């Protein structure tokens, strides 16, 4: 029982010692962080501008495209990819494996 108590004491002591650097790390001010500047009461707060989206630019006008056009483009893309896969299966070569696709939907 004494051995268990000693092991428990040293474990808790070690945990306390190791928690000090983590506590100091959490309480330290960050280098880039600054205290918020006080604004004069007469001025309104600046409006945050949202960043542009990943796939589309906010400033670009969106043109509605009929669903039938999208479906036909996707079907053409699938047909081209299936033909490329079939030609690779029939005669697999490194050239066919790394050949660019003919589909306009690929970057």
N, C-alpha and C positions, 0 to 999 in steps of 0.2 A: 504494500500500500504506500509506503514511503517513496518507493521508486516511481510509482505512478504520479504522486504529488510533485516530485522533483521534475519529472518530465513535463507535466502540465505547467508548472511554474516557468520553466525555461522556454516552453513554447509560447506562452503568453508574453513573457519578457521579450522574446525575439520578435513577436508580432508587433508589440508596442514600439520597439526600436525601428522596425522596418516601416511602420506607418508614418513616422515623422517626416521622411522625405516626400512621401505622397501628399501629406497635409500641407507641407511648405510649397509644393508644386501647385497645388490647387489654390492657395491663397496669394501667390505672387501675382502682381499685375503683369499683363502681357505687354510685349514690346510695342506692338502696333495699336493697342487699345489706348484710347484717350478719353478723358472725361468729356461728356457732351457739353458743347459750348452753350452758354446761356444766350437765348435769343431775345432781342428786344420785344416788348409786348405789342408794339404797334405793327410789326411785320408779320405777315402770315408765314407759316412753315412752308418750306419748298416741297413741291409735289414730286414724289418718287417716279422716275421713268422706268417702265418695265423693259427689260432687255429683249432683244429680238429672239424669236423662237428658233429652235434648232433646225426644223425642216422647212419653215417658211418665214419670210421676212414680213414684219408687220406692215411695212410701208407698201408692199407689193399689192396691187389690186387682185382680188380673188374673182376669177371668172367661173361661173357655174358650168359644170360639164355634165351632160346627160349620163345617166347610169349605163345606158347601152353602149356608149363609147368607151367607158372604162372597162366594162365587161369584155368587149371585143379586143381591147388592147391587152388585157390580162390573158385572154384565151390565146392570142397570137404569141405572147411571151411563153406561155406554157408549151405551146406547140413547138416553138423553136428550141426550148430547153429539152423537151422529150426527144426531138430529132438529134440533138447533139449527144444526148445520153445513149441513144440507140446506136449512133455511129461509133461511139467509144466502146460500147459493149461488143459490137461486131468485130472491131479491130483495135484493141487497146494499145495506144502508143503514148509516149510522154508528150509528143507534140499536140495530140488531140486533148490530152488531159489539161494542158495549160493554155489551150487556144482560147482567145477571147470569144465571147458569145456575140451573136448577130442581133440580139434583142435590143431595142432602143430603151427598154426599161432599166437596164443595168447601167450603173454609173460609168 
